[in-house]
Amino acid sequence: MKIVKQPGNIYIQLAKRNLERRVVRTILAAVGIIIGVFAISSMGILGNCLKVSVSNSFEDYNNEIVVYPAGGETSITENQVKQLDKISGIESVLPIYSSGTKIEYKDKSMYGAVYGVENEDFTSLVEIDNGKMLKSSSTGCVIGQELANFLDIKVGGKVTLEDTKLKVTGILKKRGMSPDVSVDNSIFVNPEIYNKIFTDNNNDEYDFVIVKAKNVDNVDGVENSVKKMLNKKDDKVFLSSVKNMLSGVEDALRYVSLFLMGIGSISLVVASVSILNIMLMSVTERTKEIGIMKAVGASKKDIMKMFVLESLILGIIASFIGGILSLGVVFVITDLILKDVSSLFDRGVFLYVVGGIVFGIITSLIGGVYPALKASKMKPIDSLKYQ
């Protein structure tokens, strides 16, 4: 005698009924899967969001190469700057004086960076928020947003550095983290003013040079050309390209994400063991039921299918809950920390969520396979005799 197949797939109905029988046990098993999927997905999403955020922050600087003096050298010379101008594929060469000093205004003071840069180069680096840009003949300065806020200074006020008073002609737009110059806590002046303030500075020696390639795809080529031109015999300069630096940061964030996801996967393994235990208990409790089903014609395949479906349904529901929770929690964290949730719409976020859900379902299935095999191999007579 064979089991009569009922509409709606009897195996799914039986699996649902059995999960509903022991609600507390089912919920406890589901919680383990939810936590595991949540841990894996959220760690992956957070890492991806940080990577996207860093990439977006540095996007405008991808064509930049910063040239510093190599170990043993103290500066970039005017002659080296002229050599850089001869290299093809370069859009602009920005030689910059740089130093750090105490900046004072009334009764407030803080240490900040002071940059000496030509007016035409300066406009390609920053944007003005209030006031006016530096002019080639200007004897004043422009300052970063955070420095202005800390000193509580407005356009027209005068700051003091190295016993020299400078009128603030403009306040710059906040730039945030950048790989070339630190804008937000700094002062920018013309080279002539810089050399008057820092009298020990040599006019023909710069602290670093920003080289901008015409094309982002040609950054590596320009970098190699600069090395060949300036490091012919000895290493005179050290190069740091934003493109390569960003690649290194992204790799580091990727490895951190994978490491955290690996830690999160441990909770899924624990959840799998929990499902295995629960399903084995269920097999023991339903031994007589299995015997009756086999007696009326259920095959090994039928019994196995029923138990596998139980773990599958449990895994699917719990995994989707974990995936949705991870998106919600990461949305809140990203909004609080980065103040920008646009990185959540990156394709990588979707892949991490799907990956976490799939991993959760597979783990649940693995936990249900052995109990299903054990149930399918039970003999009808022994099962019916079980007390």
Disulfide bonds with the S-S distance in Angstrom:
none
